[in-house]
Each structure stands twice: as structure tokens, then as C-alpha cells.
Amino acid sequence: MTADVHAHTSYSDGSGIPLMVDAAEAAGLDAVGFADHCSLSEAWRDERLLWNRNFDRTHERRREALAVAADRTDLTLYDAVEMDYEPELAPAIGDFLAAADFDYAIGSVHYVAGKQAFPFESFDDASDAERRAFVDDYYDAIVSLVGSGLFDVLAHVDLVENHPALSGLTTAAHRDRVAAACADSRTVPEINAGRAGDRGEFDLFHPTDPFAEAFRDRGVRFVVGTDSHDPEDFADRVPRLERYLDETGIEPLPVESLLGDPPTATE
């Protein structure tokens, strides 16, 4: 594996870059994209503050740090973003991405219908019907993300499969609908190793095997990302991704295929 499209600095102002670059070099990469989290949601303002997802305010500082780091390494460093997507925020996201002019933009769905898709969101009091409805809403948002034309990469498409209360609720219809949307879009799904190897029964790559097959059946290509948040993540996740690619015969797209014009700001 020569490139990683999806890594994060320890702080979105770029202060974690040197350690991440050293670790990426040690893992044998020749390119890494820094895609720090960004959210424009006021509804999730507290989460933005707690998890440092205020990248809309700090991305220019990180860009300056990346330029300094690029002069000190042989790695190619890409200035990217992982954007929280909510359909109602699409115009604001488009304006931000057009103004920021990142090398590429990754879109992810983390928040749906007032709940988070992460495992620490409890669905203990939710009925089976309510859980299925949440998963339906999640994939509605994924399809909206893909159709928005705002993003180069779709991150961890079946994130809900990592949630113990939601795992197994992704249906063939969900997979087919998302795969069809990607087949008609410039947005490329990511093979994401961020949850592989350390979560027991939820030791999953995203997309899981049935979802990967749905994409491949429609001729959809992939990029690959470690979703590394800490320097030590590279040493574990890069070999896992390499083995996965060897076993599946998947040939990922090069990072260069993502580079191009940003979305146009809304009128």
C-alpha cells in the first residue's frame, strides 16, 4: 500500500503532524492524507468542542503546518478534510469546501435523527422498529451524501455495523441502493481499517464483505484509509490493509485520482 487517504492529526491545528508523519514513514507509506474532522452542526456544538471538530476554524493553521512538514519529509502530504454530513447542511458545507479548497474531501455520516452512529450511543430503550428506522435514516443520509456531489470519498459506509445494537440491520436493499448511488457519482467509497483488529466480534473493515461485493458488482472502485488518529495506528493498520487487498484482489484507486476542482459554492 503506497498511500493512506484518511488520517488525522492529534489536534486539528496541526500540532500532531510530525509524529504522524514519522509513523507513516516507518509503516512504509509514501503518501498520507490528513483529513481532520470537521462539523458545521450547531445541534452537535457540544460534541464539536469535546472532540475537537472545529476544523472550520483551524484548517488554515493546519495547512501552514503541513507545508512546513512537507519540506522535512519525502512523503507526499495531502491537505484533506473529513466532513460530518447532514443533508440540511449541504449548502453550508458546499460553501465551506469551495472556500477552503482542500486537496480532497471525505464525507462521513456520524449523526442521524438526534443520535450518534457510534457504539457509545445507547439504543437500550429503543424498540426493534426504532433501531431499524435509525438504520434506514442513516442510509438515507449516506445516499444524500453521495448524491450531493460535495465529496471525493465516502468514509466507513456501514459504520452502523460496528454498533452492537445496530449490527445486522443493514439489508441487501441498503447495500444495493448505496452501491447504485456511488456508481452514478464521482464519490468513491473507502476501505477503512479504523475498526479492524481491536474490537472482538466487531473486528470489521468498512465496508463489510457483503457491502464490498455490492460495490464490486456495480464496478465501483475504492480508495484505502487507515483512519489513524494516533501515530501507533499506522503500524497495525497498514499491514492489515495490505493483507486485505491481497486476499480480495482489490486494486485501489491512487490518491491522485481524487484531486480536482472543489465543489462550487451555492449562489
Summary of the structure (lengths in Angstrom):
residues: 267
radius of gyration: 17.4
end to end distance: 40.6
largest distance: 54.4
contacts: 900
relative contact order: 0.17
helix: 43%
strand: 16%
